[in-house]
């Protein structure tokens, strides 16, 4: 059979190559902390409204703290199975997050779902299983990287716990994996499900735009650092004691100030060790996820946090405390993309809705430049990149910024665009989103994400066909990861999207009003 020529391919088929699927994050407490799917009727009603709006699917947290709450390996998936059935009946696809972190203590957390009680009980006698700052404050959101390989949990290591959980999910949800409901497994790798350290916890008093604090002062990570320093010929080196506190500004600290410690041999050694521990952590858990879901028709994904404050400062302090060793002359994100390429995984990034002009000048924020850097690094590593908004927004400016990032150089009316995100997840489903005024503009946003095409049930038509997950490629040596830190200019972005939700005239008026408000 002869392949269709460009002249025989219809306009709509060409435009479908620009289609970016849109998913909506479900409410945090849709399954209660007691493992009950409470409001089935209400959820079904809202899911049907999403489907009618043309949404491709939903994303949701599958909480470790709920599923394995009764004891080690005592999994109860029943409430989630009931919810998955409703999602399937509504004709939506599902992105499932393996959420190994606590819900509560971060921006937007409206419910509290702690990690399993039997794990927290171990922490009562051994608090060093949790991330710890220099002052000795413990963070119970997520287990420290220091216990990844220590059998402190009834003979299991932290990584074995995560692996067993994912294997149980695959076994219990095999029918949903086989029938195509579940298309994406996002693997939680840290607080808020993100590959980072919990450097800016609201629960410990952090407020924007504080620089945050390093989180490597539990006994296990302290010992690992001392061992690494001794191997490097510097047994006298200690973890930083001059990097300030959560709400400091960079210039008020010795570590991040001009000509600060971060620029010295000792500082560079620490930051390399700190960031490499994070890379290793993500790599090893993704390897377990790859083994657990091998052969399933799903994509793996990992989430990276959009830490945009202090991005325009030379020290990038807030990124460094979170574990992203990113400077003006060093790319801290492309090595993550390279790790993801080994596992055939998607890089999911945040803060897609933010513009520099919306941020306070004293925070030296650069969300637009940050998004461009991270997405460009992913594309250069030949992986798919996806993203989401960081904060709930219902205005055209936010939607238009997401649309711009989804297709940085606009649509191509003759086929695939030059650059295109793999998908976007909107945070989050709520009564406020469904309000008539908000939902009206949201539906336009969905249509624009789809390049003005109707919902397409066939992912093959927009080059998103998912084959069986292949085994991870060989481990990447650290020198190859270090090679990925060489900074390159990001790909060019258009100034505005060519698929605005508010049209040319309304968009122009909106821009004038925005400038007028700033002047006032």
PEMO-V361857 format. One record per pair of residues at least 12 apart in sequence whose ideal C-beta (glycine too) atoms are under 6 Angstrom apart, sorted by the first residue. I is the first residue (numbers start at 1). J is the second residue. D is the distance in Angstrom with one decimal. If there is no record, write none. Layout:
# PEMO-V361857
I;J;D + I;J;D
This chain:
# PEMO-V361857
14;414;5.7 + 14;415;5.4 + 15;451;5.0 + 15;453;5.6 + 16;453;5.7 + 16;461;5.0 + 16;462;5.1 + 17;415;5.0 + 17;416;4.2 + 18;411;4.3 + 18;417;5.2 + 18;451;3.8 + 19;450;5.1 + 19;451;5.4 + 19;453;5.9 + 19;456;6.0 + 19;462;3.9 + 20;406;4.7 + 20;421;5.7 + 20;449;4.9 + 21;56;3.9 + 21;423;4.7 + 22;55;5.7 + 22;56;5.7 + 22;424;5.5 + 22;446;5.3 + 22;449;4.6 + 23;56;6.0 + 23;57;4.7 + 23;58;5.9 + 23;59;5.0 + 23;95;5.8 + 23;425;4.4 + 24;50;5.7 + 24;55;5.6 + 24;58;5.4 + 24;426;5.0 + 24;429;5.0 + 25;59;4.9 + 25;425;5.6 + 25;427;4.7 + 25;428;4.1 + 26;58;5.4 + 26;60;4.2 + 26;429;5.5 + 27;429;6.0 + 28;103;5.6 + 28;111;5.0 + 29;111;3.9 + 31;79;4.9 + 33;113;5.1 + 35;66;5.0 + 35;76;5.8 + 35;79;5.1 + 36;79;5.8 + 37;79;4.5 + 37;82;4.8 + 37;83;5.1 + 44;86;5.3 + 47;90;4.2 + 48;90;5.6 + 51;90;5.2 + 51;91;5.4 + 51;92;5.9 + 53;443;4.6 + 53;446;5.5 + 54;446;4.7 + 54;455;4.1 + 55;446;5.9 + 56;93;5.9 + 57;92;4.7 + 57;93;3.2 + 57;94;5.9 + 58;92;5.5 + 59;95;3.9 + 59;425;4.9 + 61;97;4.9 + 61;99;4.1 + 62;96;5.3 + 62;99;5.9 + 63;99;4.9 + 63;113;5.1 + 64;100;4.8 + 65;113;4.9 + 65;114;5.3 + 65;115;4.9 + 65;116;5.5 + 68;116;5.2 + 69;116;5.2 + 71;118;5.6 + 72;154;5.0 + 75;168;4.8 + 77;172;4.5 + 84;176;5.3 + 88;181;4.8 + 93;183;5.0 + 94;181;5.3 + 94;182;5.0 + 95;184;3.9 + 96;182;5.6 + 96;185;5.7 + 97;186;4.4 + 97;193;5.7 + 98;166;5.9 + 98;187;5.2 + 98;188;5.1 + 99;188;4.9 + 99;193;5.6 + 100;162;5.7 + 100;188;4.4 + 101;141;5.3 + 101;142;4.5 + 101;188;5.7 + 101;191;5.3 + 101;193;5.8 + 102;114;5.0 + 102;115;5.3 + 102;141;4.4 + 105;201;5.8 + 105;202;5.9 + 105;203;3.6 + 106;192;5.2 + 128;218;4.2 + 128;219;4.6 + 129;143;5.7 + 129;147;5.2 + 130;144;5.9 + 131;144;4.8 + 131;198;5.3 + 131;215;4.3 + 132;217;4.5 + 132;218;4.3 + 133;213;4.6 + 133;215;5.8 + 134;217;5.3 + 137;204;5.7 + 139;198;4.7 + 139;201;5.7 + 141;191;4.5 + 141;198;5.4 + 142;190;5.6 + 142;191;4.9 + 143;158;4.8 + 144;218;4.9 + 145;277;5.4 + 145;281;4.7 + 146;218;5.2 + 146;220;2.9 + 146;221;4.2 + 159;284;5.9 + 162;285;5.7 + 163;288;4.0 + 166;289;5.7 + 166;292;4.0 + 167;292;4.9 + 170;292;5.5 + 170;293;5.9 + 177;296;4.9 + 184;299;5.1 + 184;301;5.7 + 185;293;5.8 + 185;298;5.3 + 185;300;5.5 + 186;301;4.2 + 187;286;5.9 + 187;289;4.6 + 187;302;5.7 + 189;282;4.9 + 189;285;5.9 + 189;302;5.7 + 193;303;5.4 + 194;303;4.8 + 194;305;4.3 + 195;282;4.7 + 195;302;5.7 + 195;304;5.7 + 196;305;5.0 + 196;322;4.4 + 196;323;5.3 + 197;215;4.2 + 197;322;5.6 + 197;323;4.7 + 198;215;5.7 + 199;212;3.6 + 199;213;5.9 + 199;215;5.8 + 199;321;3.9 + 199;322;4.5 + 200;212;4.1 + 206;246;4.2 + 207;247;5.9 + 209;309;3.9 + 209;363;3.7 + 210;246;4.8 + 210;247;3.7 + 211;248;5.5 + 211;250;5.6 + 211;317;4.1 + 211;318;5.3 + 212;246;6.0 + 212;318;5.4 + 212;321;3.9 + 213;246;5.5 + 213;321;5.8 + 214;243;5.9 + 214;321;5.4 + 225;239;5.7 + 228;273;5.4 + 237;266;5.7 + 240;255;5.5 + 242;254;3.8 + 242;255;4.9 + 243;255;3.9 + 250;313;5.7 + 250;315;4.8 + 250;317;4.1 + 256;315;4.2 + 256;317;4.4 + 271;325;4.9 + 275;323;5.4 + 275;325;3.9 + 278;323;4.1 + 279;339;5.8 + 282;339;5.9 + 283;339;5.0 + 286;343;4.4 + 287;472;5.5 + 290;343;5.1 + 290;472;4.5 + 293;469;5.4 + 294;469;5.7 + 295;468;4.9 + 296;469;5.4 + 297;466;5.0 + 297;468;5.7 + 298;469;6.0 + 299;346;5.5 + 300;343;5.8 + 300;345;4.1 + 301;345;5.8 + 301;346;4.0 + 301;348;5.0 + 302;345;5.8 + 303;348;4.5 + 304;349;5.4 + 306;350;3.9 + 306;351;3.1 + 306;390;5.8 + 307;319;4.9 + 307;322;5.4 + 308;351;5.7 + 308;365;4.7 + 308;366;5.9 + 308;367;3.9 + 308;370;5.0 + 309;363;4.4 + 309;365;5.0 + 310;364;5.3 + 311;366;3.7 + 311;370;5.2 + 312;364;4.1 + 312;366;4.6 + 313;364;4.6 + 329;487;5.6 + 330;485;5.0 + 331;485;5.1 + 331;487;4.9 + 333;374;4.7 + 333;377;5.0 + 334;377;3.7 + 334;484;4.4 + 335;481;4.4 + 335;484;4.4 + 337;377;5.0 + 337;378;4.5 + 337;381;4.1 + 337;383;5.7 + 338;381;5.3 + 338;484;4.7 + 340;383;5.4 + 341;381;5.0 + 341;383;4.9 + 342;472;5.5 + 342;473;4.7 + 342;476;5.8 + 343;472;4.7 + 344;470;5.9 + 346;384;4.6 + 346;386;5.3 + 346;422;5.8 + 347;378;4.5 + 347;383;6.0 + 347;385;4.9 + 348;386;4.7 + 349;374;5.1 + 349;387;4.6 + 350;388;5.6 + 350;390;4.7 + 351;367;4.9 + 351;390;4.3 + 352;387;4.5 + 352;389;5.5 + 352;402;4.7 + 352;405;4.8 + 353;389;4.0 + 353;393;5.2 + 353;398;3.9 + 353;401;5.3 + 353;402;5.3 + 354;367;3.6 + 355;401;5.7 + 356;368;5.2 + 371;405;5.6 + 372;490;4.0 + 372;493;5.7 + 373;490;5.2 + 376;490;3.8 + 376;491;4.7 + 384;422;3.8 + 385;421;5.7 + 386;421;5.9 + 386;422;4.7 + 386;423;4.5 + 387;424;5.7 + 388;425;4.2 + 388;427;5.7 + 389;427;5.3 + 394;438;4.3 + 396;501;5.1 + 396;502;4.3 + 399;445;4.4 + 399;501;4.7 + 400;497;5.2 + 400;500;5.3 + 403;448;5.6 + 403;497;4.1 + 403;499;5.2 + 404;497;4.1 + 406;421;4.6 + 406;424;5.6 + 407;420;5.5 + 408;493;4.4 + 409;494;5.8 + 410;494;5.8 + 410;498;4.0 + 411;451;5.2 + 444;501;4.7 + 445;501;5.2 + 448;499;4.2 + 448;501;5.6
